Amino acid sequence: MQRQRDFILDQQAQLSAGLTRVDRQIEANSRLIENNSTRINQLVDVCFSLTHPIERLTEAREQADSKLNACIETVDKLVRHRNGSKPTE
């Protein structure tokens, strides 16, 4: 009977120690999750802050492409005219 009691007490002690380790790990994981959540929120803020400048750069590139195409057309017409070809319109 004493052996059974000792066995049960030993098992309870092991279980208690295991639960303490699990509790510590849960606390550590909770801190990591909170830290990661903060960092994720910061990354989301950065992404949103970059959206407007990227849109502006896209618009500027489109305008530059249009102006470059007009310039290329003009130079092409001048070169063709200088070489005796009829300009195409």
N, C-alpha and C positions, 0 to 999 in steps of 0.2 A: 504494500500500500504506500509506503514512504517513497519507493522508487517511482511509482506512478505520479505521486505528488511532485517529486523533484523533476520528473520529465515534463509535466504540465507547466511548472514554474519556469523551467528552462525554455520551453517553447514560447511562453508568454514574453520572456525577456528578449528572445530573438525577434519575435514579432514586433515588440515595442521598439527595439533598435532599428529594425527594418522600416518601420513607419516613420521614425525620426529622420532617417536618411531620405525617405520619399518626401517628407515635408520640406526638408532643406532643398531638395532638388526642385520641387514645385516652386518654392520661393525664388530660387535662382532663375528658373525658366520664366517666371512672371516678370522679373526685372529685365531679362533679355527681350521678352515680348514687348514690354513697355518701351524700352530703348529702340527696338526695331520699328515700332509704330511711330515713334517720334521722327525717326529718320525717314521713314516712308512718307510721312506727311510733309517733311521738308522737301523731299524729292518731287512730290506732287506740286508743291508751291513753285519750285524751280521750273518744272515743265510748263506750268501755266504762265509763268512770267516770260518764257521764251516763245510762246505761241504768237504774240503780237509782232515781235521783231521778225520772226520767220515769215509771217504773212507779208510784212512790209518789204522784206528782201525779195520775196517771190514776185510781188507787184513791180518792184524796181527792175528786176531781171526781165520781166515781160516787156516793160517799157523800153529797156535798153535793147532787147532783141528787136523790137519794132523799129526803133531808130536806126539800129545797125542794118536791118534789112532795107530801109529806105535809103540809107547811105550807099549800100552795095548796089542798089538799083540805079541810083544817080551816077555812080562811077561807071557802072556797066554801060549806061546810055552814052556817057561822055566818050568812053573808049571806043564804042561801036561807031559813034558819029565821027570821031577823029579818024578812024580807019576806013571810012567811006561806006559803012553799012547804014542802012536805014534804021533809025531807032524804032523799037517796038513798044507799043503802049498797051 
